[in-house]
C-alpha cells in the first residue's frame, strides 16, 4: 500500500468480537488491517458482500433447500435483534406503511431515519 494514499478508518466493535476476530486472522496469517482490506477489496470487486474467508467448514450442504436457508437466515436475524434488545441497543426496522427505516430503542421509542 502507498502510505500517501492510505487513510485511517475508525469503527467500534464489541471487545469479545474484536479478540475472536484477531485470533482468527492470526491463524490465517494476517492482522486486522489486512483482513479488513481484503474484505473491502472483495466487496468492491463483487459490488456485494463477499463470501467469508473461513478456517472451518460450512454447515450448509446440498440437502438444504432455498426455503431452509431463508428460514435459518430469518431465525439468525431474529436472534440478533433479540440480543441487541437484551443489551439495550437500538434495532433497525422498516415501516412498510410509511416506506421508511427507523430505529427501535429498548424502551420502545421509535426514531425514523431522515425525519
Residue pairs with C-beta under 8 A, 6 or more apart in sequence:
1 37
9 36
13 21
18 32
21 32
21 35
22 31
22 32
24 55
25 31
25 32
25 34
25 35
27 55
28 35
28 53
28 55
30 38
35 53
38 53
39 50
42 50
43 49
43 50
60 69
64 72
81 91
84 90
84 91
85 91
85 106
88 106
89 106
90 103
90 104
90 105
90 106
90 111
91 103
91 104
92 101
92 102
92 103
92 104
93 101
93 102
93 103
93 104
94 100
94 101
94 102
95 101
95 102
95 112
98 112
100 112
100 113
100 114
101 112
101 113
102 110
102 111
102 112
102 113
103 110
103 111
103 113
104 110
105 111
